[in-house]
Structure formats: C-alpha cells, structure tokens
Amino acid sequence: MNFENVHTIEDTESAYKLLSKKSSYIEWQKFEVLNVLPLMKASPREDSVKLYSNDYLSLSQHPKILASQIQSIQHMNEEIMMSGVFLNNVSQQGQLEKKMAHFLKSEETILCQSGYFANLGLIQALAEPGMVIHIDENAHCSLWEGAIRSGARIFYFKHNDVSHLQKKIHQFGPGLIVIDSVYSTLGAQARLEEIVEIGVQNNCIMVVDESHSLGTHGSLGEGLVAELGLEEKVHFRTASLSKSFVCRAGIITCLAKYKHYITHSASPFIFSSALQAHEIARIDAVLEEVKIAHEQRKLVKRNTHIIRKEIEGLGIHLLGSEQIIPLIAGTKEAAFMLRDFLEERNVFGAIFIPPATAKDHCMVRLSVHAALKESEISYLLEVIKKAKKFLL
C-alpha cells in the first residue's frame, strides 16, 4: 500500500502508524496467520450460548425469508450474470432499490455486493487527490480503505470527540466527515446529532455507515439517522446487509442525481457482477420482516441493557452502549485465553485481534440478539464473572 498521498500537517509519523493499523494490507503483511488460526477453536453445539453472529433480530432462519429465496431459485427464468452498471430502474434490482429508498427515506439507493464495497466505492466516487477527509479514528476499515485509495488528505479525529473534529476542520478546512453510527468493535453510538451539526455549520459532506444500526434502530428499523430525523442532513448512508438484514449485500443512500455518477465511477460497482435474483428476493423478504420486527427490536434493547448492567455491576468497565459488547483482554495472547475459557464453558463470541483491533486492544466481542433466552443470559453472566481475571 502506498501512503505517499496521505498527508497530515500535525504529526506525519503518528498518522502513518494509525493508518497502518487501519489498513488491512499493511497489517496483513505483519500478521502471523499460523499462530492465530482458527479464530473459533471449538464448534458450537445446539445448546451453546451463541453471541458471535450479527443477526441481531434473529431473522436468518425465518421461514418466509427462506421460502422466498427458494422460490426465486426454483422459478427464475434468466439470471443476470454481468456488471450492475447495465441494469436499469425497471430491473428486479432497480425495483428493490426503489423500495429500499422509500424505507430509508431517501431519494435513491444503490445495492452492491457487500458493505465493504459500498464504503470503498462511495468514498472512491466522492473523494479525489487533495480533497480533505475527516474520519473517526475507529471508523470501519472499509471506510479507511476508501479514503486511502482516493489519495485525499486524511485527518483523523479522536473517537466521538466533537471538539477535536471541530479543531481539525478549523485547521485543515471542510470536506468529507466519515463516521459509523454504531461502532463495530466498541458498541459505541456516534454523537450523531452533534457531528452532523458541525458538518452543516462547516459545509461538509456527511457519510455515515449504518451497518450496525440498520434494523435495530428506528421505529421500523430504518437506522439511527432516520431515528434522529437526520436523513436530509446526512448526504450519504451506507450499510452492510449482512447484519440485521441477514443477506450478503451492501447499500448506499443518495440523491437521485448522484446515483448514475456513483455507479459509473467507482471500481467496485463497475467491475463486479450484479446481485443474483435469489439474493434480491431474500433482501426483499427480509425488508418486510424488519419493518414489523418491533418485538425483536425491544428484545435486543432489553437484553443489551440487562447484560451490560450486570457486567458493569461486576466491576468490569465496558465501552459503548449498544448491542455490541466488547470484552477487552488486551494482548492477542490474552484474548485467545479468554476465548478458550468461554468456549470451554459453551459460550461463543467472536475474537477480535489485529488487523481488526489495535495490538493492545484485543477482545472477544459479544453480539446480543433477540433470540437470547433468560436462562442463557443468566448462564452467560455466571461465566463472565469467572472470566473477569482475563479482562482489562
């Protein structure tokens, strides 16, 4: 990865180190693969407490969703095996994009292969060499990758630090502000209203990744931006649909006048095939279930509140406030010890080590979901109490 186009006036060496942490290319070269695989040592059983999946609303095996996908496979007449740039608004994908736009209170949406591609492609389309990007230091790797590849001048601000963002804008000028709505390793909710207001005051373009708030936040699961009524102030929203939407796809919201430009200027959209018919059918079916998943959203919030409150009651400091709960062990070795301890007791989370975290911030992430039983929550808390010795 070439960082010659990455500029910061403050501390070049520190910025390069930070960017290196965020770049999967740089970290992967240093990554001792044989020493850390497999990331899941044991195999979950039927009775395991499973907290590794981002299926927050527990919809992945919903019979209506499965039936819709199966029916599409059985009855499709012709599959589109070509780039999505050739599709028009009357195609199956084009019609679903209109439905998603209505759901998300946006003029248009763009569907693509993954949330990673959505972020990479959008930033590539918006930014250019010399342009300024202000990005939260804990923004998702795909947002960082897009920023780095664009050749823009990148200025990171401390996580959720509104005053630091304001300082950076005053120093280096307006540009793109790039954040997550809910941060994927910390479970922290963005100070969205304050950051958006700074963006408006300074004539910045707002990009918000809603991967971990889409489905769980908003009266119908439209995400945190819509929940706060900020749809018109946030210029672009992105999301992975592999979380609450339990599909393999990504999405971007935008004004209608930008849709053609984005899809015809970003490499991930030009040089990747369109979604297949059964994938579109699945997303369509999931959309209908997400809109009526009121009880599931309540359960996610309830389960999150109980688990966080009880863990903090044990004297364990937790970052964030949302359904992602990070159990921070520190070093990679400590995180593997914590993972093994939990798995030996039939509790399965997701271990996060470099390049997904900083080297001294390794963790086991718990993803709280709607299907958790009270007995499972009680057992989980007993195990965590015993695992306290592994935590920072």
Secondary structure, 3 states (H helix, E strand, C coil): CCCCCCCCCCCHHHHHHHHHHHCHHHHHHHCCHHHHCCCCCCCCCCCCEECCCCCCCCCCCCHHHHHHHHHHHHHCCCCCCCEHHHCCCCCHHHHHHHHHHHHHCCCEEEEECCHHHHHHHHHHHHCCCCCEEEEECCCCHHHHHHHHHHCCEEEEECCCCHHHHHHHHHHHCCCEEEEECECCCCCCECCHHHHHHHHHHCCCEEEEECCCCECCECCCCCCHHHHCCCCCCCCEEEEECCCCCCCCCEEEEECHHHHHHHHCCCHHHHCCECCCHHHHHHHHHHHHHHHCCHHHHHHHHHHHHHHHHHHHHCCCCCCCCCCEEEEEEECHHHHHHHHHHHHHCCEECEEECCCCCCCCCEEEEEECCCCCCHHHHHHHHHHHHHHHHHCC
